[in-house]
Amino acid sequence: MKSLLTKFLALSGILGVAVTAHADYSVLSHYKIGGDNSRYDYITVDPVARRAYVAHEKKFEVLNVDTGEKIGELGPLTKAHGVALVPDTGHGFASSGIDDVIIMFDLKTLEQIKRFKSTGSNPDSIMYDPQTKRVYAANHGDTGDVTVIDPASGEIVATVKLGANVLEGICFDGRGHAFVNDEEKSSVRVFDTQTLKPLAVWPSTGGEGGTGIACDVEGHRIFSACANFKMVVLDSDTGKVVATVPTGEDPDGLTFDPKTKRIFTSNFDGTMTVIQQNTPDKYTVLQNVATGLGYKTIGLDEKTGHVLTCGAKMGPKPARVKGGPAPKAPIIPGTFEVLVVGEK
């Protein structure tokens, strides 16, 4: 038997046969937040300080990621989007839509240091790149650009003009390149983080839209969450689409755990898809974890491997008014929460 098993594993390696890994993810904890207004966006986890920053309407709820205890708030903002953490400087940066503002704050005290206007409209995704030691804010509005910030001083150092109207998530390959999802054009915009010049536009062939994004630095891959039940995988060196993987409906958030080589998408239909990277070109869907309808954003706790998502219960969708827009189901006040998902 040992001989046969050895031969099988060797043959699997030669043929590239994917051996499905076991996964048993479920909701481990519910962190109740509540509140009358429950529109929400990105979740960012500080794995060292053990904090979670949850975009919640006009503020960020700051929670103890291990217990759910509320530590404080960051705001006010007109529309909370994302947070970038820069441990080396002790600073964080929070993006606010509508008023086009970015807030610089102290990571320990949460006190605001300064507020300043982004160079573009509706700053959305905001990330720190350790290689260039800069913060990058993707402006979601019609300016189609990325604001570049010095995290020590909080000064804007440049604007990268990408010519796209609906910029979403941003990630970095650690080798001088940044990748931004262009939701409107179903593509990935590439720019050089040294020269800050646009380099390419790569179509997310097979995918529609494109919101959450993550980079596999070691495997030279980009993972893009697309609206049509798909994750598109691109080669980060060439832009070639190497795989499309099924997900739940309309995923907004996506995160990648380099330790386990697993990708997670948070889907509007009330599921979280868990995907195993077998090789840089081969992927297996391990599980679709039940979360909640509309729980569509995501954050990874790098220390524990747990994944956070958030949302609220929804009431019945009202009847459509003739000639009016499609109605949305109302959020029930007081039901906003964070879910912690992990293996049992």
Secondary structure, 3 states (H helix, E strand, C coil): CHHHHHHHHHHHHHHCCCCCCCCCEEEEEEEECCCCCCCEEEEEEECCCCEEEEEECCEEEEEECCCCCEEEEECCCCCEEEEEEECCCCEEEEEECCCCEEEEEECCCCCEEEEEECCCCCEEEEEEECCCCEEEEEECCCCCEEEEECCCCCCEEEEEECCCCCEEEEEECCCCEEEEEECCCCEEEEEECCCCCEEEEEECCCCCCCCCEEEECCCCEEEEEECCCEEEEEECCCCCEEEEEECCCCEEEEEEECCCCEEEEEECCCEEEEEEEEECCEEEEEEEEECCCCCCCCEECCCCCCEEEEECCECCCCCCCCCCCCCCCCECCCCCEEEEEEEC
